[in-house]
Every structure is written in structure tokens, then in C-alpha cells.
Amino acid sequence: MNKLTIGRGPENDIVVPHHSVSRRHAELADLGGGAYRLTDLRSTNGTFHYDGDTLVRVEAPVEVGHGTRIAIGDHEATVGQLLDGGDTLLQTGEAAAAPQASTENFSGREVPPPPVSAARPSSSPATTNPSRRIAIIAGSVVAALVVFTLLAVVLWPSPRDVFVARCLEGAIREGGPVEQAGKAKDTCVCAGDILASKLTEDEFRELNRQMDALRTSSEPKTRFGKRIITGTLVNETVSKSVLQAAKICAL
């Protein structure tokens, strides 16, 4: 199956030199019989195709024809124009409404500017305004990242979060006045932040593992403290970092 990549980078089979186009933006695969499969390569501004007068974002590989008009970033062309290499890509938005002296096609040759009537067909304001379309896409991406981050915090707590929880659990187990609870939380968070800035995730996880082992064993706390002082708690870096956190945060 013959495949052609489309993008801003010179290494692509079809080069579209425009800032709205990603370095590796999309891919066209020849299915035979005048049919092609269009795939978006995780581009920044998206790949679109027209279904009648409706602009549709390419979320998954979609079959298109030789005459199907597609949008790569802020540029449009038919599949045939891309493959023939003789027609310029049509810039959308305000640039398409004002003819220019000349424009450069994806092969680097200077060609006459496209007619104004060749600009993207109107549908709805959300799809015909590139800036608004990009804003909608960016908003969706941000919302997805926020949801993923919240899920990650709940389902996959960081070593720092585990340490703070273990630290607070120890403070509660030791007992003490209720008014000291806030101070204990501040102390544990302070120590967790310092250790997170100095330890690798593997070192932090091993420290938490050894803290859990101490919590469930009969090993005297004095022996645990001795391991910190002698630099044998996980390794010397971890031991020194724990000492520094204890000194700064009054752990």
C-alpha cells in the first residue's frame, strides 16, 4: 500500500510550508480504485475533510476520494490537488478572501493565486472561523488533561503523596492534641516537597517501602534512625535528604 506523509517538514512526501501545519501532520494511503485513507498524525491544529458542506475532524482513519476537499491546518485542497502537485493549497480565513500577487504551493513552485470562490464553503461559524475552531479544540484538550490529571492523582498517587499520607498516619497513631493536627500536616507536606525535589521516583518509592516495613515490624525506631545517620537508608542520597527534611521541617 502506497503511503504519503503530509507536513511542514522537508522530509515529508507532500510539504505544506505554513505555521498552522505540523511537521508531520497527516498521511494518505492509496487503497486503489481512486480511494484513499486519510489519517491524522496527532497534529496540533487537526486534519479535516468535507462531508457535503459539513467540515468533519479526522479522529480516526477515514476513506476519501480523489475529489474530496480536505483541510490541513489552515489550508485546503482536494486529494487530487495534493497528489498532482500542480495546484496550490488554498489558505482559509481572511487570507483566502483577499487575493495575493502569488502564492507558493507545497512543491515550492510559484503559482497564480486561487480564485476567491475556491475558499472553504460556509457551514457554521464554529467551523468556518479557524481561530474559533482552534480555540474549541484547545479547550477540549485542556479539559481532557484536567480530567486525566485528577484521575491520575486519585488512581496513581505519586511517591510524594504516599509519603505525606504515611507521615500523617504516623502522627495520628502517635496521638496528641487535636490542635496539633494542622501542624503535623504542614510538617509532613514540607518534608514531602523537599524529598520530591531531591529524590528520583525509584528512590522515593523505596523509601516509602522501607517506612511501611518499619510500621509493620517490631524493629525499634532507634535502629531506623541509625540507618539514616549511617547513610544506609536506601542509599546515602536518601539518608541525607531525610536528615535535611527533618531539620528544615522539624519532622
Buried (B, 14 or more C-beta within 10 A) or exposed (E): EEEBBBBBBEEBBBBBBBEBBBBBBBBBBBEEEEBBBBBBBEBBBBBBBBEEEEBEBBEEEBEBEBEBBBBBBBBBBBBBBBBEEEBBBBBBBEBBEEEEEEBBBBEEEEEEBBEEEBBBBEEEEEBBBBEEBBEEBEEEEEEEEEEEEEEEEEEEEBBBBBBBBBBBEBBEEEEEEEEEEEEBBEBBBBBBBBBBEBBEEEBBBBBBEBBEEBEEEEEEEEEBBEBBEEBEBBBEBBBBBBBBBBEEBEB
